[in-house]
Amino acid sequence: MLRPRWLLESYFNIGYFNVVFTSFAVDDFTMAPQKALFTYETLVHAIAGATGSVVGMTAFYPLDTVRSRLQLEEDRKAKNTLAVLKDLIEEEGFGTLYRGAVPVLQSICASNFVYFYSFHGLKSLSSGSPTNQSAAKDLLLASIAGVINVLTTTPLWVVNTRLKMSGIGQGKHEPPKYRGLLDGLCKIINTEGVSRLWSGTIPSLILVSNPAIHFMVYETLKRHILEGRKPSEISPLTFFAVGATAKAIATFITYPLQLVQTKMRHGHKYPDLKTDAGTIEMTAYIIRKYGFQGLFKGMEAKVIQTIFTAALMFMTYEQIVAFVFKLFLRKEQLLAQRK
């Protein structure tokens, strides 16, 4: 059995605590992950995932804007994504397609950092060998990571939804309600209470199934593709296709809950439904008034946006991880040559 020849440790002083980050070990032929929550390997995955998510969202953000408008504006008559894009540009200008982009990118960066770190940290703790992974284990770990992510980042997304929809239906010259993420968080706390920042948490927790299914399918397909091959032998387009396939499956299954979640975060405009309606009440109302098809309003834009965003995110993520790990391996090889 090959044994690692070095183990790199670094100490970071965080507040009053000294946390030890233990890296993955590198030998002549392989990288053997260590069973630890705080590792360089996990940190690399988290940074790569956060970076990939920002790249993906930046590229396809206008489609996310279309999806939000279709979900929240009951009088939107356009039938397809391209028509809505054209209408928004003509009515409000091109800039409206990137309304609230900065706080969204900040939030998605933080959210995916938490998610990827939690998932790969738990994965490292549960098993030191990739051969011990399974679809069921991936689903469980991804679900736990999703719960951690929801509980820590929901306030950011509550503010984001409001920022994106600010000014809609108001006077043209009326100033935006919030100046940014921090201002939005403070104003919601002062005017509506802290609990309002976690509105929509229940459907969000249920929607943990979306990234959980996504990661399960992605990791399963990835293991199948990597059988007998090195990650460097897989093309970026292959990872793009795998990411797209996995996200498509997850989105089709969970879209109705995403619709309800968006309405609960932003605040619905149904005059005959109480403002603090819960998930079940909101779902029943939409079905009663619009039929089951009402639960899939805006899905076309969502499917296009989320599939391409996830595909680009995972392609970028895999390239960053491969690049960083290759640097570590080369460094170890150079150190070995000098000995």
DANORBEL-V947692 format. One record per residue. N is the residue number from 0. RES is the residue in three letters. SS is DSSP state (helix for helix, strand for strand, loop for the rest). PSI is psi in whole degrees, -180 to 180 (* if undefined). NEAR is the number of other C-alpha atoms within 10 Angstrom. Layout:
n = (N,N)
res = (RES,RES)
ss = (SS,SS)
psi = (PSI,PSI)
near = (NEAR,NEAR)
This chain:
n = (0,1,2,3,4,5,6,7,8,9,10,11,12,13,14,15,16,17,18,19,20,21,22,23,24,25,26,27,28,29,30,31,32,33,34,35,36,37,38,39,40,41,42,43,44,45,46,47,48,49,50,51,52,53,54,55,56,57,58,59,60,61,62,63,64,65,66,67,68,69,70,71,72,73,74,75,76,77,78,79,80,81,82,83,84,85,86,87,88,89,90,91,92,93,94,95,96,97,98,99,100,101,102,103,104,105,106,107,108,109,110,111,112,113,114,115,116,117,118,119,120,121,122,123,124,125,126,127,128,129,130,131,132,133,134,135,136,137,138,139,140,141,142,143,144,145,146,147,148,149,150,151,152,153,154,155,156,157,158,159,160,161,162,163,164,165,166,167,168,169,170,171,172,173,174,175,176,177,178,179,180,181,182,183,184,185,186,187,188,189,190,191,192,193,194,195,196,197,198,199,200,201,202,203,204,205,206,207,208,209,210,211,212,213,214,215,216,217,218,219,220,221,222,223,224,225,226,227,228,229,230,231,232,233,234,235,236,237,238,239,240,241,242,243,244,245,246,247,248,249,250,251,252,253,254,255,256,257,258,259,260,261,262,263,264,265,266,267,268,269,270,271,272,273,274,275,276,277,278,279,280,281,282,283,284,285,286,287,288,289,290,291,292,293,294,295,296,297,298,299,300,301,302,303,304,305,306,307,308,309,310,311,312,313,314,315,316,317,318,319,320,321,322,323,324,325,326,327,328,329,330,331,332,333,334,335,336,337,338)
res = (MET,LEU,ARG,PRO,ARG,TRP,LEU,LEU,GLU,SER,TYR,PHE,ASN,ILE,GLY,TYR,PHE,ASN,VAL,VAL,PHE,THR,SER,PHE,ALA,VAL,ASP,ASP,PHE,THR,MET,ALA,PRO,GLN,LYS,ALA,LEU,PHE,THR,TYR,GLU,THR,LEU,VAL,HIS,ALA,ILE,ALA,GLY,ALA,THR,GLY,SER,VAL,VAL,GLY,MET,THR,ALA,PHE,TYR,PRO,LEU,ASP,THR,VAL,ARG,SER,ARG,LEU,GLN,LEU,GLU,GLU,ASP,ARG,LYS,ALA,LYS,ASN,THR,LEU,ALA,VAL,LEU,LYS,ASP,LEU,ILE,GLU,GLU,GLU,GLY,PHE,GLY,THR,LEU,TYR,ARG,GLY,ALA,VAL,PRO,VAL,LEU,GLN,SER,ILE,CYS,ALA,SER,ASN,PHE,VAL,TYR,PHE,TYR,SER,PHE,HIS,GLY,LEU,LYS,SER,LEU,SER,SER,GLY,SER,PRO,THR,ASN,GLN,SER,ALA,ALA,LYS,ASP,LEU,LEU,LEU,ALA,SER,ILE,ALA,GLY,VAL,ILE,ASN,VAL,LEU,THR,THR,THR,PRO,LEU,TRP,VAL,VAL,ASN,THR,ARG,LEU,LYS,MET,SER,GLY,ILE,GLY,GLN,GLY,LYS,HIS,GLU,PRO,PRO,LYS,TYR,ARG,GLY,LEU,LEU,ASP,GLY,LEU,CYS,LYS,ILE,ILE,ASN,THR,GLU,GLY,VAL,SER,ARG,LEU,TRP,SER,GLY,THR,ILE,PRO,SER,LEU,ILE,LEU,VAL,SER,ASN,PRO,ALA,ILE,HIS,PHE,MET,VAL,TYR,GLU,THR,LEU,LYS,ARG,HIS,ILE,LEU,GLU,GLY,ARG,LYS,PRO,SER,GLU,ILE,SER,PRO,LEU,THR,PHE,PHE,ALA,VAL,GLY,ALA,THR,ALA,LYS,ALA,ILE,ALA,THR,PHE,ILE,THR,TYR,PRO,LEU,GLN,LEU,VAL,GLN,THR,LYS,MET,ARG,HIS,GLY,HIS,LYS,TYR,PRO,ASP,LEU,LYS,THR,ASP,ALA,GLY,THR,ILE,GLU,MET,THR,ALA,TYR,ILE,ILE,ARG,LYS,TYR,GLY,PHE,GLN,GLY,LEU,PHE,LYS,GLY,MET,GLU,ALA,LYS,VAL,ILE,GLN,THR,ILE,PHE,THR,ALA,ALA,LEU,MET,PHE,MET,THR,TYR,GLU,GLN,ILE,VAL,ALA,PHE,VAL,PHE,LYS,LEU,PHE,LEU,ARG,LYS,GLU,GLN,LEU,LEU,ALA,GLN,ARG,LYS)
ss = (loop,loop,loop,loop,loop,loop,loop,loop,strand,strand,strand,strand,strand,strand,loop,loop,strand,strand,strand,strand,strand,strand,loop,loop,strand,strand,loop,loop,loop,loop,strand,strand,loop,loop,loop,loop,loop,loop,loop,helix,helix,helix,helix,helix,helix,helix,helix,helix,helix,helix,helix,helix,helix,helix,helix,helix,helix,helix,helix,helix,helix,helix,helix,helix,helix,helix,helix,helix,helix,helix,helix,helix,loop,loop,loop,loop,loop,loop,loop,loop,helix,helix,helix,helix,helix,helix,helix,helix,helix,helix,helix,helix,loop,helix,helix,helix,helix,helix,loop,loop,helix,helix,helix,helix,helix,helix,helix,helix,helix,helix,helix,helix,helix,helix,helix,helix,helix,helix,helix,helix,helix,helix,helix,helix,helix,helix,loop,loop,loop,helix,helix,helix,loop,loop,helix,helix,helix,helix,helix,helix,helix,helix,helix,helix,helix,helix,helix,helix,helix,helix,helix,helix,helix,helix,helix,helix,helix,helix,helix,helix,helix,helix,helix,helix,helix,loop,loop,loop,loop,loop,loop,loop,loop,loop,loop,loop,loop,loop,loop,loop,helix,helix,helix,helix,helix,helix,helix,helix,helix,helix,helix,helix,loop,helix,helix,helix,helix,helix,loop,loop,helix,helix,helix,helix,helix,helix,loop,helix,helix,helix,helix,helix,helix,helix,helix,helix,helix,helix,helix,helix,helix,helix,helix,helix,helix,helix,loop,loop,loop,loop,helix,helix,helix,loop,loop,helix,helix,helix,helix,helix,helix,helix,helix,helix,helix,helix,helix,helix,helix,helix,helix,helix,helix,helix,helix,helix,helix,helix,helix,helix,helix,helix,helix,helix,helix,helix,loop,loop,loop,loop,loop,loop,loop,loop,loop,loop,loop,loop,helix,helix,helix,helix,helix,helix,helix,helix,helix,helix,helix,helix,loop,helix,helix,helix,helix,helix,loop,loop,helix,helix,helix,helix,helix,helix,helix,helix,helix,helix,helix,helix,helix,helix,helix,helix,helix,helix,helix,helix,helix,helix,helix,helix,helix,helix,helix,helix,helix,helix,helix,helix,helix,helix,helix,helix,helix,helix,helix,helix,loop)
psi = (132,138,141,144,-15,157,119,130,142,145,126,128,108,106,-122,7,139,114,130,124,117,125,173,151,144,128,-165,-28,-18,166,119,107,143,151,87,149,-41,96,158,-37,-46,-39,-40,-45,-42,-46,-42,-41,-42,-44,-45,-38,-37,-42,-48,-45,-38,-43,-36,22,-41,-35,-32,-36,-44,-44,-45,-42,-38,-35,-35,-21,105,-25,7,117,-15,142,-18,169,-46,-38,-40,-43,-45,-44,-45,-41,-42,-39,-38,-5,160,-33,-25,-22,-21,24,127,19,-41,-53,-31,-44,-38,-44,-41,-31,-49,-43,-46,-29,-48,-45,-51,-39,-45,-46,-50,-29,-46,-37,-40,-40,-38,-29,131,-4,130,-25,-17,-1,151,166,-41,-42,-40,-41,-43,-49,-39,-35,-44,-43,-37,-41,-45,-44,-46,-47,-27,-26,-1,-43,-37,-40,-29,-47,-40,-45,-41,-39,-42,-35,4,138,-16,126,4,179,151,-34,8,129,153,150,-35,146,-14,-173,-53,-43,-41,-43,-46,-43,-38,-41,-43,-36,-29,-11,156,-37,-27,-26,-20,22,139,10,-39,-52,-30,-40,-38,-36,-1,-24,-28,-62,-28,-47,-42,-52,-38,-50,-43,-50,-37,-48,-39,-44,-40,-43,-35,-4,117,7,159,152,-33,-17,-9,131,153,-36,-29,-45,-35,-47,-40,-44,-40,-44,-47,-42,-36,-44,-47,-39,-44,-35,-36,4,-45,-40,-33,-37,-48,-41,-44,-43,-36,-35,-44,-31,114,167,31,114,-27,21,131,148,-30,30,141,-177,-47,-43,-45,-44,-45,-40,-46,-42,-42,-39,-38,-5,176,-28,-21,-26,-10,19,129,6,-32,-50,-39,-44,-47,-49,-49,-34,-49,-36,-47,-40,-46,-37,-50,-34,-46,-44,-48,-37,-40,-47,-46,-41,-47,-45,-34,-37,-44,-41,-42,-39,-43,-39,-39,-42,-37,-37,-29,-18,*)
near = (3,9,11,15,11,12,11,12,13,12,10,11,10,8,7,6,8,10,13,15,19,21,21,22,21,23,16,13,9,12,15,17,22,19,18,21,21,19,23,19,24,26,20,21,24,27,21,25,28,27,21,26,27,23,20,23,24,16,14,19,23,21,26,22,25,23,24,20,20,25,23,19,14,12,8,12,11,13,11,14,20,13,12,21,18,13,15,18,13,10,9,12,11,14,10,17,19,17,17,22,20,14,20,24,20,15,22,20,22,21,25,23,23,22,26,24,27,26,26,22,23,20,23,21,15,16,15,15,13,12,8,9,16,14,17,11,14,23,20,17,21,28,25,18,23,28,19,18,23,22,13,14,18,21,24,22,24,25,26,27,19,19,23,21,19,18,15,13,8,10,8,9,7,10,11,14,13,18,11,15,22,12,13,21,19,15,16,18,14,10,9,11,11,15,10,16,22,19,21,23,21,14,19,23,18,16,25,22,21,27,21,22,25,25,23,24,22,23,20,18,17,17,17,11,16,13,9,8,11,9,15,13,8,13,11,17,12,14,24,21,19,23,27,25,19,24,25,21,16,21,22,14,13,17,20,19,18,22,25,23,25,21,18,21,22,21,16,19,13,12,7,7,12,12,13,12,14,16,18,10,13,22,19,13,17,16,13,11,9,11,12,14,10,17,20,17,19,22,22,17,24,27,21,17,24,24,25,24,28,27,27,26,25,26,24,23,24,19,17,19,18,14,13,15,16,13,12,15,19,13,12,17,14,11,10,12,7,6,5)
